Amino acid sequence: MLTIERELWEKGYEYIACVDEVGRGCLAGDVVACAIIMPKDLVIEGVNDSKKLSSKKREELYDVILDKAIAVGIGSVDSKTIDKINIKKSARLAMKKALLSLRDKNNNIIKPDFILVDAEKIDIGIPQMSIIKGDARCHGIAAASIIAKVYRDRKCKEWAEKYKGYGLEQHKGYATKKHREAIRKLGPSPIHRLSFLKNILEKEKQLDLFGDVYEDR
């Protein structure tokens, strides 16, 4: 999973930032991105696409990745902004925020000289490469996906305490049957994406075709 990074290191790029986001398909909560710069030639055993890992494994790898990383940045965009500018632009904005917040362990801002991003393009003046299924092909993007996923899952637990009854700590804001039923019963909370709910609820009225579209592992 270091093939792409090694090619860039050989070309003289030192700080390669890898970026991924989570929460794009959720009905509630922020979309969250992580940018991370890892040491040259480091491979952390078990690092893979976060969706392929159990919750327990992601939590274990989270601390290891943060300990080894040269720099890490988190960016998030809330539901109101998602409703205003759409989810694609919001995901890109979260990625840009993550890159601009890259800091090392001494809290120094680190500017990357190349970016590897999972299937997106970021509006920033730094050379970049978009990689389809990057979290399965690139070690750094996989590491970023794990950090972003664990960070957002922990935020979901905080939101669940504030907005009770939706089960956010379980489904993490995705469109499970339980979540949709809670929205019908309680109405949307302040962190629900209203632009997402219209179609969901209209389809619910016609026929419950969705089933559980997300499995929290």
N, C-alpha and C positions, 0 to 999 in steps of 0.2 A: 504493500500500500504506500510505499515511499517513491515509487517510480517517477511520478510527476514532480515531486519536490526535489528529487536528486538531479533531475534535468535542469531545474532552475538554479539550484545551488552551483552546479557546474558552470552555469552561465554567469555567475558572479553575484546573484541575488542572495542577500544575507537574511533579511527579515521577511519571511514569507508568511503572510497572515492568511489563515484559512477561516472561512465564514460559513455558517449555516443558521437556519432559523427553525423555530417550532411554533405550533399553534395557529398555523395558517387556516386550517379547516374548522376551528372551534366556533361555537356559538357565543362564547363568553370569554372575557379576559383579553389580555394583551397578546400581541404577537411578539415573540422574543427572539433575539439573535445573539450569537456569540462569535466574536473574532478572537483567534488565538494564534500565537506564534510559538512553535515548539522547537526544541534544540535539534540541531542537525543529526540525522541518522538515528534518532531515538524512536524506538517502537515499543509501545506499552502493550503488553500482552492482554488480549481481550477487547481492545478498542475496536469498535465496529459501528456500523449504522445504529444509532440509539434505538430505533424501532425494533431491532433484532435482539435487543438485550432485555433481560428482566429488570424490574425496578430495583431490586436488590443489587444486581451487578452494576447498574448505572451509578447507584449511590457509592459503591466501592470505588469505581473508576474515577468518579468526580474528584475525590480528594487526591488521588494519585496524579491525575492530569494537572490539577491546579498546582501541586507541589513541583512538578517537573517543568511546567510551562515557563517560557521566557516572559511572555506578556499575555494578558487576557482583557477583553473588553465585552461588556454586555450592553445591548441596546434594546429598548422596548417601545412599542407604540400602542396606545390604549384604544379601547373600543370606539370611543367618540371620534377619534381621528380615522380609524378604519372605516366607520360609517361615512365620514366626510370625503375621504380621498380614494377609497377602495382598498381591498386587502393586498393586491399585488404591489401597489405603491407603498403601502404601509410596511410590507415585508422588506422591501428595498430600503426604506427609511430606517427601519430597525437595524438592518445590516450596516448602513452607513454610520449610525450612531455607535454601534459596537466597535467599528473600526476607529472612529474618532476618540473613543474612550479607552483604547488599548494602553494599559499601564503595566510596568514591571513590578517586581516585589517591593521595590523601594518607592513605589507610587509615581515613578517617572513616566511621562507620556512617551510612548514608542510609536514612531511612524514606520509602517512597513514599506518595503520597496517593491513588493509584488503581492497580489491577492489571488487566492484560489477560492472560488465561490461555488456553492452547490446550485447549479442550474439557474443562475440569475446574473444580472448585470447591475452594478452599483454605480451611482452617479458620484464619482470621486476621481480626482486627478492622479490616480496611481495605476500602473499597468495591472491588468487582471485577466484571468482566464475562467470562463464558466465551464463547469464539469457536470455533465449529466450523470445522475446517481453518484455524485461526488462523495457522499457519506459512506458509500460502499467501496469506493475506489481509491480514496485519498485518506491517509492516516490523520492528517491535520483536520480535515473537514469532519471526519468521524468523531474526533476528540471535541470539536466545536459543537457538534450535534448533541453529544452527551452532556456537556456543560449547560447548553441552552435548555435541554429537556429537564434536567434535574432542577435548574433554577426556576423554570416555569412551574414545574410540579409543586415545588415548595410554595410558590406564590399562590397556587390554587388552594392550598391548605389554608393560607391566610385569608383568601377571599371567601372560603367556605365558612370560616368563623364569623366573618362580617355579614355575609349574605346566606343565611341558613335556609335549609329546605331544598336546595337545588342539587346537593350531592357533588359539588365541585371537587371535593377531595378525592372522589372516586373516579369520575369520568373525565376530569380535568377540563371540562367545558365543551367536550365533543358532543355530537348529536345522538347520544344514546336514548333509548326509549324512556328510561327513568328521567333523564334530563328534560326531554320534550314534555313529558307528563307534568313535571314540576313547573315548567314555564306556562303551560295551560292553566294550571291551578293557581299559581302565585303571580303570574305576569312576569315580564322581564325585570331584572335587577338593573342597577346603574351601570354594571359592567357588561351587560349583554349587548351583542352587536345587532342593532335593530335592522340593519340592512340584510342580515342573514336570516332573521326570524320570519320575515314576511313570507318567503317562499316555503320555508319549513312548515309553518303553521297552516298555510293554505293547502299544502299537500296532505298534512295531517287530517284536515277536515274531509278531504276526498277519500283517502284510503291510507291506512298505516302500512306503507310499503318499506319503511326504512330498516326496521330491525335495529340491532345494536351495531352501529357502523364503526365503533371504536372499542377495542379491548385493552383495558389498562393492565399492563403486564407487571 
